[in-house]
């Protein structure tokens, strides 16, 4: 198959300075002026137009929006497939540059922010309202922060994209280039071949463990009701036996204290009766305890069995979840700002309020050489399988280091590689950035990271999404993982400078 991606190359521009000639003829001067004007007009770039690659297109893997050229290009595994002009955010409401993914799709969407404005074939990339959608294109940036596409183009595209598809918004022109590096995932053929059967077997095991746990919990809940009367009877006999022993001790003291034979005889008679009563109650208590012991032991065993079954249910659910997630492309985000590595995988679990839940149970520290030095923002994407494992491209949208040098500075923890690399699939990706994850990254997103050295007006003016729902590693509910509400502790830094400046400005607390 013909490779239509660019290859990385270096160019050297050489310019020679030539002193201007003295021109004395007025006609030649006029001709020179006309020629210069024509050349300037010819040098002006042509406005972007819709285009379709002259080949059969595969499933789109990523979209790259260029704010500079007001164009969007969609790519499959073999190169670009669709291009169209766009209209991004106007001054003060700029479309944020950064790394996003499709979170939700709505064929007939109407804005909740801007007077019920029609946004047909909407593909959301942040929950606070940034999206790709059909709209009017005046030929320049004119939106409130969204990316408008031609109406027909947006409609044609709508059925082709998928939840989780990468959307890169670049301040300048950017395109994928073929890329290879030892740090990129190298899958294991045997592991990939065995993954579906393994996932199916673990799912059955998890389902059986869940049924066993439910039965064990019912048995454990029933046992206390059955043993309650036994325990009550034992407590009653223990009280009566204690009283009888106390009474016997009192009578025994009375015998010792008797001054007359008559008093001593009465005390002895009472002592015999008290002793007989205490002995009888002792016999009843021993018999009751012997009869109750098997039932009480069974109740305790049922409780222990239920506890063990619940633990096994959690363990098998976790294993089944990991096996199922191994069938999905994996996305890794490495942030120089937080010195952490984050992993996202789509569970395809629909959320009632829209979108799909992404697994986020892997978040670990990462080693970055020269952590105080800028690294840029680079997106590495696995396009398809090849003889060496996977074929990759790189896209750079904020160039401090080049893509190779950026990867050279990263040491991905071996434990993460062992969990992910053997079953890595096409559409997996690694994103390296100076930026932290945006506060818009939550349980229904892949990754959202915004370039803090670019205008973000259309992002800042929008209402932030609700508190982030974070994966709780201690809960394995619903076959994937449990959740608890927690505000984002590390929001995207504020945009204190519009362009250039420091790698990322001083952070501020709170939401956008």
C-alpha positions in Angstrom: 0.0 0.0 0.0 1.3 3.4 -0.9 2.4 5.5 2.1 0.9 9.0 1.9 2.4 10.3 5.1 5.2 12.9 5.2 8.6 11.9 6.4 10.7 13.9 8.8 13.5 15.8 7.0 15.7 18.8 7.6 16.0 21.7 5.2 18.7 24.3 4.9 17.7 27.6 3.5 20.5 29.5 1.7 20.1 33.0 0.7 22.5 35.2 -1.3 22.5 38.9 -1.0 22.9 40.8 -4.2 23.2 44.6 -4.4 20.4 46.3 -6.4 21.2 47.5 -9.9 20.8 51.1 -10.7 17.8 51.4 -13.1 17.6 54.6 -15.0 14.7 54.0 -17.4 11.3 54.9 -16.0 9.6 52.2 -18.1 11.8 49.5 -16.5 11.0 50.9 -13.0 7.2 50.7 -13.7 7.6 47.2 -15.1 9.5 46.1 -12.0 6.7 47.5 -9.8 4.0 45.7 -11.7 6.0 42.5 -11.6 6.5 42.8 -7.8 2.8 43.4 -7.2 1.9 40.3 -9.3 4.4 38.2 -7.4 3.0 39.3 -4.1 -0.5 38.4 -5.2 0.8 35.0 -6.4 2.6 34.3 -3.1 -0.6 34.7 -1.1 -1.8 31.2 -0.1 -5.0 30.1 -1.7 -8.0 29.7 0.7 -8.6 26.1 1.8 -11.2 24.1 -0.1 -12.9 20.8 0.4 -11.0 17.8 -0.9 -11.3 14.0 -0.8 -8.3 11.7 -1.3 -8.3 9.9 -4.7 -8.4 6.5 -3.1 -10.6 4.3 -0.9 -10.6 5.7 2.5 -10.3 3.7 5.7 -11.7 4.6 9.2 -10.5 8.0 10.3 -7.9 7.8 13.1 -7.3 11.5 13.8 -8.3 15.0 12.8 -5.9 18.0 12.8 -7.3 21.5 12.8 -5.0 24.3 11.8 -6.0 27.6 13.3 -3.4 29.4 11.1 -4.7 28.1 7.8 -8.4 27.6 9.0 -8.5 24.0 7.7 -9.3 20.6 9.1 -7.8 17.4 7.8 -8.8 13.9 8.6 -6.4 11.0 8.4 -6.7 7.2 8.2 -3.9 4.7 8.5 -2.5 5.6 5.1 -2.7 9.4 5.0 -5.2 12.2 4.6 -8.7 11.3 3.5 -10.8 14.5 3.9 -10.0 18.2 4.0 -12.2 21.2 4.4 -12.1 24.9 5.4 -13.2 25.7 8.9 -14.0 28.8 11.0 -12.5 28.7 14.5 -12.9 31.2 17.4 -12.7 34.9 16.9 -10.5 37.3 18.9 -11.4 37.0 22.6 -13.2 33.7 22.0 -10.4 31.8 20.4 -10.5 28.0 19.9 -8.0 26.5 22.3 -5.0 24.8 20.7 -4.2 21.4 22.2 -5.0 17.7 22.4 -8.6 16.5 22.5 -10.8 13.6 21.5 -14.4 13.1 20.3 -16.6 12.7 23.5 -20.1 12.8 22.2 -22.0 13.0 18.9 -25.4 14.7 18.3 -26.9 14.7 14.8 -29.2 17.6 15.6 -27.7 19.6 18.4 -28.8 23.0 19.6 -26.6 25.2 21.8 -27.4 25.7 25.4 -25.0 28.6 25.5 -25.9 30.7 22.5 -29.7 31.2 22.1 -30.4 27.6 21.0 -28.2 28.0 18.0 -28.3 25.1 15.6 -25.1 23.1 15.5 -25.8 20.2 13.2 -23.7 17.0 13.2 -22.0 18.1 16.4 -19.0 16.2 17.7 -18.1 17.4 21.2 -14.4 17.6 22.3 -14.9 19.2 25.7 -17.9 19.0 28.1 -17.8 22.8 28.5 -19.0 23.3 25.0 -16.1 23.1 22.5 -17.1 21.0 19.5 -16.8 20.4 15.7 -20.0 21.0 13.9 -21.6 22.3 10.7 -21.9 26.0 10.4 -21.5 29.1 8.3 -17.9 29.8 7.0 -17.3 33.5 6.3 -13.7 32.7 5.3 -12.1 33.7 8.6 -12.2 32.9 12.3 -15.7 33.8 13.5 -17.0 31.3 16.0 -17.4 31.5 19.8 -14.7 28.9 20.2 -16.1 25.9 18.3 -14.7 24.6 15.0 -17.3 25.2 12.3 -17.1 23.0 9.2 -19.1 23.2 6.0 -22.6 21.8 6.5 -22.3 19.1 3.9 -18.9 18.1 5.0 -19.9 17.8 8.6 -22.9 15.6 7.6 -20.7 13.4 5.4 -18.2 13.0 8.2 -20.6 12.4 11.1 -21.1 8.7 10.6 -17.4 8.0 10.0 -15.9 9.2 13.3 -16.0 7.4 16.7 -16.0 8.2 20.4 -12.4 8.6 21.5 -11.1 9.6 18.0 -8.1 12.0 18.5 -8.7 15.7 17.6 -5.6 17.8 17.5 -5.9 21.6 17.3 -2.7 23.2 16.2 -1.9 26.9 16.3 0.1 26.4 13.0 0.1 23.9 10.2 0.8 20.3 11.4 0.7 16.9 9.9 1.6 13.3 10.8 5.0 12.1 9.9 6.2 8.5 9.8 8.0 7.8 13.1 9.8 5.0 14.9 11.5 4.8 18.3 12.4 2.0 20.8 10.2 3.5 23.5 7.0 3.0 21.4 4.9 -0.1 22.2 5.9 -3.4 20.7 3.0 -5.8 21.0 3.3 -9.6 21.3 1.5 -11.5 18.6 0.8 -14.5 20.9 -0.7 -12.2 23.5 -2.9 -10.4 21.0 -4.1 -13.7 19.6 -4.9 -15.0 23.0 -6.5 -11.8 24.3 -10.1 -12.4 23.1 -10.3 -15.9 24.6 -8.7 -14.8 27.8 -11.2 -12.0 28.1 -14.1 -14.3 27.5 -12.9 -16.9 30.1 -12.2 -14.2 32.7 -15.6 -12.7 32.1 -17.2 -16.1 32.7 -15.1 -16.5 35.8 -16.1 -13.1 37.1 -19.8 -13.8 36.4 -19.6 -17.1 38.3 -17.7 -15.3 41.2 -20.4 -12.7 41.3 -23.2 -15.3 41.5 -21.2 -17.2 44.3 -20.8 -13.9 46.2 -24.5 -13.1 46.0 -25.4 -16.6 47.2 -22.8 -16.4 50.0 -24.1 -13.0 51.1 -27.7 -14.3 51.2 -26.6 -17.3 53.3 -24.6 -15.1 55.6 -27.6 -12.7 56.0 -29.9 -15.7 56.7 -27.7 -17.3 59.4 -28.0 -14.5 62.0 -31.8 -14.7 61.8 -31.7 -18.4 62.4 -29.2 -18.2 65.3 -30.8 -15.2 67.0 -33.2 -17.3 69.1 -30.3 -19.6 70.0 -28.2 -16.8 71.2 -31.1 -15.3 73.1 -31.8 -18.6 74.9 -28.1 -19.0 75.7 -28.0 -15.5 77.2 -31.1 -16.2 79.3 -29.6 -19.4 80.7 -26.3 -17.7 81.3 -28.1 -15.0 83.3 -30.1 -17.6 85.3 -27.0 -19.6 86.0 -25.1 -16.5 87.2 -28.0 -15.7 89.5 -28.2 -19.3 90.8 -24.4 -19.2 91.5 -24.8 -15.9 93.3 -27.7 -17.3 95.4 -25.7 -20.4 96.3 -22.8 -18.2 97.4 -25.1 -16.1 99.6 -26.6 -19.2 101.2 -23.2 -20.7 101.8 -22.2 -17.6 103.7 -25.4 -17.9 105.7 -24.5 -21.4 106.7 -21.1 -20.2 107.9 -22.7 -17.4 109.9 -25.5 -19.5 111.6 -25.3 -19.1 115.4 -27.9 -21.8 116.3 -28.5 -25.3 115.2 -32.0 -24.3 113.9 -30.6 -21.5 111.8 -27.8 -23.7 110.5 -30.4 -26.4 109.5 -32.5 -23.8 107.6 -29.4 -22.5 105.9 -28.2 -26.0 104.9 -31.6 -26.7 103.5 -31.5 -23.5 101.4 -28.0 -24.4 100.3 -29.0 -27.8 99.0 -31.8 -26.3 97.0 -29.6 -23.5 95.6 -26.9 -26.0 94.7 -29.4 -28.3 92.9 -30.8 -25.3 91.1 -27.3 -24.1 90.0 -26.4 -27.6 88.9 -29.5 -28.0 86.9 -29.0 -24.6 85.2 -25.4 -25.6 84.5 -26.5 -28.8 82.8 -29.1 -26.9 80.8 -26.5 -24.3 79.7 -23.9 -26.9 78.7 -26.5 -28.8 76.7 -27.8 -25.6 75.0 -24.2 -24.6 74.2 -23.5 -28.0 72.7 -26.7 -27.9 70.6 -26.0 -24.3 69.4 -22.3 -24.7 68.6 -22.7 -26.4 65.1 -25.3 -23.7 64.1 -23.2 -20.8 65.4 -20.1 -22.3 63.8 -22.0 -22.6 60.5 -23.2 -19.0 60.8 -19.6 -17.8 61.4 -18.4 -19.9 58.4 -21.1 -18.4 56.2 -19.9 -14.9 57.2 -16.3 -15.8 56.4 -17.3 -17.5 53.1 -19.3 -14.3 52.1 -16.3 -12.1 52.9 -14.0 -14.4 50.8 -16.5 -14.5 48.0 -16.8 -10.8 47.9 -13.0 -10.5 47.7 -12.8 -13.0 44.9 -15.6 -11.2 43.1 -13.6 -8.0 43.2 -10.4 -9.8 42.1 -12.1 -11.6 39.2 -13.9 -8.5 38.2 -10.7 -6.5 38.1 -9.0 -9.3 36.1 -11.9 -9.5 33.7 -11.9 -5.7 33.3 -8.2 -5.6 32.5 -8.7 -8.4 30.0 -11.6 -6.6 28.3 -9.6 -3.3 28.3 -6.7 -5.2 26.6 -8.9 -5.5 23.6 -9.1 -1.7 23.3 -6.6 0.9 22.0 -4.6 2.5 24.9 -3.9 6.1 25.3 -1.0 7.4 27.5 -0.5 11.0 28.5 2.8 12.1 30.0 2.9 15.5 31.6 6.1 17.4 32.3 4.1 19.8 34.5 2.9 17.0 36.9 5.7 14.5 36.3 3.0 11.8 35.9 1.9 9.3 33.4 -1.9 8.7 32.9 -3.6 5.9 31.0 -7.1 6.0 29.4 -9.0 3.2 27.8 -12.6 3.3 26.6 -15.0 0.9 28.5 -17.8 1.6 26.0 -20.1 1.9 29.0 -22.7 4.6 28.1 -23.2 7.3 30.7 -26.9 8.5 31.2 -25.9 12.1 30.7 -24.0 11.4 27.5 -20.7 10.1 26.4 -18.9 6.9 27.4 -16.9 6.1 30.5 -13.1 5.9 30.2 -11.1 3.7 32.5 -8.5 5.8 34.4 -7.2 3.4 37.0 -3.6 3.8 36.0 -1.8 7.0 37.1 1.8 6.8 38.1 4.9 9.0 38.5 7.1 9.1 35.5 10.8 9.9 35.1 11.6 12.8 32.7 15.2 13.8 32.1 15.9 17.5 32.6 12.4 18.1 34.0 12.9 21.9 34.1 13.5 22.0 30.4 10.6 22.4 27.9 9.7 19.3 26.0 6.9 20.6 23.7 3.6 18.8 22.9 3.8 15.7 20.7 1.2 13.0 19.7 2.4 9.6 18.7 -0.2 7.4 17.1 -0.2 3.7 16.2 -1.8 3.4 12.8 -1.7 -0.2 11.8 0.1 -3.5 12.4 3.3 -4.3 10.5 6.1 -6.9 10.6 7.7 -5.0 13.5 4.6 -4.7 15.5 2.9 -1.3 14.9 3.4 1.5 12.4 3.5 4.9 14.1 3.3 8.6 13.2 4.2 11.7 15.2 2.5 15.1 15.2 4.1 18.1 16.9 2.0 21.2 17.8 4.3 22.9 20.3 7.9 22.3 19.3 10.5 22.7 22.1 12.3 19.4 21.7 11.7 17.5 18.5 9.6 14.3 18.7 12.6 12.0 19.0 14.3 14.0 21.6 11.1 14.2 23.6 10.7 10.5 23.7 14.4 10.1 24.5 13.8 12.0 27.8 11.0 9.8 29.0 11.3 6.5 30.9 8.0 4.7 31.0 7.7 2.5 34.1 8.3 -1.1 33.3 5.1 -2.2 35.2 3.0 0.0 32.9 4.7 -1.4 29.8 4.1 -5.0 30.9 0.4 -4.3 31.4 -0.1 -2.4 28.1 2.5 -3.1 25.5 1.9 -6.9 24.8 -1.7 -6.3 23.6 -1.2 -2.8 22.1 -3.4 -2.2 19.2 -3.7 0.2 16.3 -5.2 3.6 17.4 -3.2 3.4 20.6 -1.3 6.7 21.3 1.3 8.4 23.5 1.0 12.1 24.2 3.9 14.0 25.7 3.4 17.6 26.8 4.7 20.4 29.0 1.0 20.9 30.0 -0.9 19.3 32.8 -4.3 17.7 32.0 -7.0 20.3 31.7 -9.7 20.4 34.3 -12.0 19.2 31.4 -10.4 15.8 31.6 -12.8 13.6 33.6 -14.5 10.2 33.7 -16.2 10.8 30.3 -13.1 12.0 28.4 -10.0 10.6 26.9 -7.4 13.4 27.4 -7.8 17.1 27.2 -4.7 19.2 27.3 -4.6 22.9 26.2 -1.5 24.8 25.2 -1.1 27.5 27.8 1.0 29.7 25.5 -1.9 30.2 23.1 -5.1 32.2 23.2 -8.0 30.3 24.9 -10.8 32.9 25.1 -13.4 30.5 23.8 -12.5 28.0 26.5 -12.1 30.4 29.4 -15.5 32.0 28.8 -17.4 28.7 29.1 -18.8 27.3 32.3 -16.6 24.4 33.5 -17.9 20.9 33.8 -19.0 19.5 37.2 -16.6 18.1 39.8 -14.5 15.3 38.3 -15.6 11.8 38.9 -12.4 9.9 39.6 -11.9 6.1 39.4 -11.7 4.6 42.9 -9.2 1.7 42.8 -10.7 0.2 45.9 -14.1 -0.5 44.2 -14.7 -2.8 41.3 -18.4 -2.2 40.8 -20.3 -2.9 37.6 -17.5 -5.0 36.1 -15.2 -2.0 35.6 -14.5 0.2 38.5 -16.3 2.4 41.1 -16.4 6.1 41.3 -16.4 8.9 43.8 -16.8 12.6 43.3 -13.6 14.7 43.8 -12.7 18.2 42.6 -9.8 18.3 40.2 -6.7 19.0 42.4 -4.6 20.2 39.5 -6.4 22.3 37.0 -5.0 23.6 33.7 -3.0 26.7 34.3 -4.4 30.1 33.5 -3.4 31.7 30.2 -1.4 34.7 31.5 0.3 35.4 28.2 -1.2 35.2 24.7 1.8 33.8 22.9 5.4 32.8 23.7 6.7 33.4 27.2 7.3 30.6 29.7 6.6 27.0 29.0 3.6 27.2 31.4 2.6 30.1 33.6 2.0 30.1 37.4 -0.9 27.9 38.2 -4.1 29.2 39.8 -6.5 27.3 41.9 -10.0 26.6 40.9 -11.8 26.1 37.6 -11.6 27.9 34.3 
